[in-house]
Amino acid sequence: MDTFKRLKDYYWPYRRLFLVSILSLFVVTSVTVIYPLVLKYTIDDVFGQGQYGQVPYLAIGFIVLMGIKGIAVYYHQYFGDLFGVSTVYELRNELYTKLQYLPFRYYDSAKTGDLMSRLAGDVEVFRFFLSFGLAQCLNFLLLIGFGFAIMLYLHPTLALVTLIAMPFVAITAYRFDKKVHVAFKEIREAFSALTTKVQENISGIGTVKALSQESFEISSFTGKNQSYKDNHISTAKIWSAFFPIMELIGNICVVALLAYGGWLVIHDQMKLGELVAFFSLVWFIIGPLMQLGFILNSYSQSKAAGERLLQVLDEPDHAPGAKEAVMSNRKVLHGHVSFIEVSLAYNEKNEKALHTISFDAPPGKVIGFIGATGAGKTSITQLISRFYTPTAGTILIDGKDIADYEHQELRKNIGVVFQESFLFSCSIYDNIAYGNPQASLEEVIIAAKYAQAHDFIAELPDGYDTLLGERGLGLSGGQKQRIAIARAFLTKPSILILDDATSAVDMETEFRIQQALHEVMVGRTTFIIAHRISSLKHADEIVVLDRGHVLERGTHEQLLALPEGSYRRIYEIQYKDHLTAIHERTGEWSRT
């Protein structure tokens, strides 16, 4: 029950809905157990005494009772469902909010399919128990309680003989719950793995087809599907052992009732109507008894689902504090960034991604980072955005430790263009204005022009109202990058980070974007990550990285002047054909 106690904040505000549902269920149960008493009266006092004139009144009474029961069932079902739906509405909102503020470290190991399974499947399992399973559990207890009380009233000895098997029900139910809870937790985990596999396959279907790995993917999916199937079969074995035992116990109760009750009637120690009433009550109790497995099943599934939901809710996050939440306007930073002996390791097991990095970037300065893949370029910019916390050293923003800034306050002053541009399934206008929703169309167009995106957007049939597919489907890689650049420009950040932002555009477009950047970068601290020297040669300072260490730093001209420098070697590799052509022309001119 600890799981439900910890999730109390989500269902307790709607307790009045649950109370109305339970009161209605109380009425339903009361009418249900009254029915055998009416039946007893009809057999013993009406037909037994020959008072046939009461039959019409009894028939009307039955109709009234059934009408009351029908109305009560309606209110019970409606308010029960409303209770469950309202609860999971709040729970799902809280989970989604939690996902927005979880740190990058969490997403380094989290799987999209698993999170989707929790947000959709596990929440729905929890809702089903609140809406239906919990009410059925209470219905079972009410029927047992009311029914047993009436049976004791009619004939205490027969009641005890009939229900002597009840302790065995409790023992069986307890053992079943212990086994089935583990089984359903394994099913939920297997389903998450299955969902993750499907999500990854669909997202990477282009790679699958390009490498002709359809057979491998089918085999991999079949393995996970087999695991899901095996878990269900194991659970089915538990179920198949439980139901026959419960049915046997129920039938033993009926046999005991007929044997002992029949003997009492034959020896005039009990009236026939009382035996019929007993028989009806026993079946009213056996019905929920047979459903006890379903109730325990629903409880076990919801408990397993609740535990998986709490795993997400218990994760430490970066949700805005009370002070930050009430901020109406962002605090504009100057953008002075300083790294002082900064090191970073993504976790304790990994070696350091950065080693004692230091630099100073006042407002208006442009710093370029270049180096091989894995050199630590992106790690530096992720530290600036507080996606990660440095292992050692200090990062200052405007002379203040970066840890003293709220995440939202800091990031509202930073514009980032990632290497892999992500676009949402909405219009181009909405994508560009994503970081500044209040921006006018004119402002969006200006940003698009800076990013060299306006011309191709204007050529689209719906222009800026063009709806994009998932992840920007329908646009080329270069077009998506330019929209992402426009999105960053529109936020008017104090700090601009371009992470290989022009890698997918042609050289001519890159040149035009760079010309526009000169105007945009005025007064802004800008960090450029690139593999092409042409993207950062205009930077005020270029830092060459290798395995988290700074190898060289200086301007483009200063680094080219180092005869054995890494930067010069990269330059010669990238401009080899161009340099060869110049040398050839120089040789021809010297001969003439």
Steps between C-alpha positions, in 0.01 A plus 500: 500500500802729527480566126144632532589706806778673307264575211235636738551861390351419161179322603427650842375838361227304318390297804148650483447335160617172648273547802192550277598189304539293819172626649328398178674162523371469857146546368560242225633247754212568741240435230689187393493345849139609559391292201550161681298628798214596269529156342481337845193703591332411168554125545434466875239770572326563168484165324549298819210676673286535188505881501490526121355852508846634590656371178424818294647718776811285515537527122477880520747496789744298290470752214562792737804326650642428157439863398686625808779256431524611137531869596756416768704293250503797260632741765749241623641441151501867394662646812739205525622562145513875564712436808749287306515725193545817708778338701703381202445835328696662781748214515568505126547879506742466791696227321525705181610806699757282675640387167549862394720579799699178536873562445692392191672228702166322540438496124850364438375158614121532471321335209226681310279193462522424872400856594210491254386169651499652848321817394232315303473133601591513869285805566204327333547186713497718811184675379321170442558390858380833641191505278401135522732269693488692829118517488481126431722436800267702723199332338647163592550608864149650521332192357697270730424720800129561433440148374667334796312728744162399348601134498588522869163664562311225315693199638836544678601133489432461127684828433812372676485162321450667161783750537748271676714500186553879504840485678630286213387776260710757687808276500464420129445866410808608698727243333356588159567873551863433599563307178292701256646838604850396394361348180315818400803717575701284260223534241507882526879502461486261203235720338722806551789322329268406213377859465856633506600262222210607277570870565870464420426303184251752365731792583794332330316331213716686247818352647341155517411506131826661391700220664251224406454400862129419481561134588712594801234742625227239459711249693569751776133594526398134503729441798344781703152395390581144613606632840170688528312185398690282751420742783130485410511120489665487842227726636234286334637195687453684829148594398411149385602361840309767693154481340438126548590535869261793544224319314555188712471703820180662373345169404594352839300783660200418281521125571526567874196730478286251308600205719459657842225743399299223334531290815371793710199551269416127504504500880291819517784694662506749215245637255532445126500875434795545735695231313422666165610835645820336624559349158455840329732671747768236452495553123512877551816439706649236269468733199740763646704211639560379145591859403749523785771390258403780265506750788843382612614505139388862463662591832829329414517661156424845641756455776767398248401792276505741796851388594620573145335843509663581833839411351456800269338729758777431752776610265666831602410771252570861409147630541489879544493619859228717646699817437572408139143388433358846569748685277305692237801621298831332445808650656727603213861390549802668345638162395853514644606132523810382685629145542756452779674161510176319408489119476206273418426128531154384395498237773739343747578206271590713196832674451493877496350663191672832584827569682566836672353719225543876542399794282339842528225619265378857564188630320553532126781245485480205260672177606529204266559140606647247259624147543430137423176328598499445876749779564259673745368786287131441568571420866620859553182651358284258700667624816418859404131408473520304832397180329774345713691606811881522487694242697759758599574867439276806476281647227412867534225686315532877543735432791246283683534126551279321249361280778343811658276555197162332464491273198218689330654839570828391342360316197266783402818698428663228289419419139611153390510341155572131539686287250186291449224751436168395650178646362152446640192378314350845458531798265833655403392820675435313825835323473694825458299675773529204739743681732313829473127426452406869519708586192317662209512366145728790405751403770487135388568603139798716605648204692439271201679745270804507728504120487462498118172311541249760377542433128421128509219553753340762276502253211290248695125502417400605853817694583551535873170318564634183338444205733802276548497126551656319794856626567467745210416237242482658156800730541863432415767489769626844402152651508436358846830643624414846368161496675677396821746789458209743449336361816815576700534850351141588588557449873753787488737319738792647689695180433480328161615139454532356149580128520605411144193701401589529130631146440204410274498813284705565187807724503325793332211496749746463786686810378176704491404375849843603629459847356165530682660363817746788512207733558316264737809431714571866574485541880428129550734233632512235230636146507543318171567127478603380158696240308545734201755773549294726273229509770722648772807660346351846565477430879687724743652192659515141379552217749631168369389206717612140517353248746389774734832686502581838344776447243516846346325833513520823307364674192480335159822667388686423825414131484596472133839641591574194717691270261422172680164609645184291496295789364743546210481128424117516491521805277734333254279190482185702435661740254737252337352527150478879527863531612620263227326710236664816634845338498450379145399849387793650686737257324357586157535873568861456617593310180353769280 
